[in-house]
């Protein structure tokens, strides 16, 4: 069990997790922009709302956490 945890904490695993989270975040942002365009919401308003989106905030926090963990391993 500890060996699996060590593997999950490898720089490669952390990098992969960051990449996957960034892709997921990008998909959410794109979906929100498309939805905003359909209901004619300005890009400025959409950007403000994206910054307040709970899912985006969770993803950003997790990415920051992983980046800090990655920095410790370097």
C-alpha positions as CSV (number, residue, x, y, z in Angstrom):
1,X,0.0,0.0,0.0
2,X,2.8,2.4,0.8
3,X,4.5,1.6,-2.4
4,X,1.4,2.7,-4.3
5,X,1.4,6.0,-2.4
6,X,5.0,6.5,-3.2
7,X,4.3,5.9,-6.9
8,X,1.4,8.3,-6.8
9,X,3.7,10.9,-5.3
10,X,6.3,10.6,-8.1
11,X,7.0,13.7,-10.1
12,X,5.6,12.0,-13.2
13,X,2.3,11.1,-11.5
14,X,2.0,14.6,-10.1
15,X,2.7,16.1,-13.5
16,X,0.1,13.8,-15.1
17,X,-2.5,14.8,-12.5
18,X,-1.8,18.5,-13.1
19,X,-2.2,18.1,-16.8
20,X,-5.5,16.2,-16.5
21,X,-6.9,18.8,-14.1
22,X,-5.8,21.6,-16.5
23,X,-7.6,19.9,-19.4
24,X,-10.7,19.4,-17.3
25,X,-10.6,23.0,-16.3
26,X,-10.3,24.1,-19.9
27,X,-13.3,22.0,-20.9
28,X,-15.4,23.6,-18.2
29,X,-14.3,27.1,-19.2
30,X,-15.0,26.4,-22.8
31,X,-18.5,25.0,-21.9
32,X,-19.2,28.1,-19.8
33,X,-18.1,30.4,-22.6
34,X,-20.3,28.6,-25.1
35,X,-23.3,28.8,-22.8
36,X,-22.7,32.5,-22.1
37,X,-22.6,33.2,-25.9
38,X,-25.9,31.4,-26.4
39,X,-27.6,33.7,-23.9
40,X,-25.7,36.8,-25.0
41,X,-23.6,37.4,-21.8
42,X,-20.5,39.6,-22.3
43,X,-17.1,38.0,-22.2
44,X,-16.1,40.3,-19.3
45,X,-19.1,39.1,-17.2
46,X,-18.4,35.5,-18.2
47,X,-14.8,35.8,-17.1
48,X,-15.9,37.2,-13.7
49,X,-18.4,34.4,-13.2
50,X,-15.8,31.7,-14.2
51,X,-13.5,33.0,-11.5
52,X,-16.3,32.5,-8.9
53,X,-17.4,29.1,-10.2
54,X,-17.0,26.5,-7.3
55,X,-15.8,23.7,-9.6
56,X,-13.1,26.0,-11.1
57,X,-12.1,27.1,-7.7
58,X,-11.7,23.5,-6.5
59,X,-9.6,22.6,-9.6
60,X,-7.4,25.7,-9.2
61,X,-6.8,24.9,-5.5
62,X,-5.9,21.3,-6.3
63,X,-3.6,22.4,-9.1
64,X,-1.8,24.7,-6.7
65,X,-1.5,22.0,-4.1
66,X,0.0,19.6,-6.6
67,X,2.4,22.2,-7.9
68,X,3.6,22.9,-4.3
69,X,4.0,19.1,-3.8
70,X,5.9,18.9,-7.1
71,X,8.2,21.8,-6.1
72,X,9.1,20.0,-2.9
73,X,10.2,16.9,-4.9
74,X,12.5,18.9,-7.1
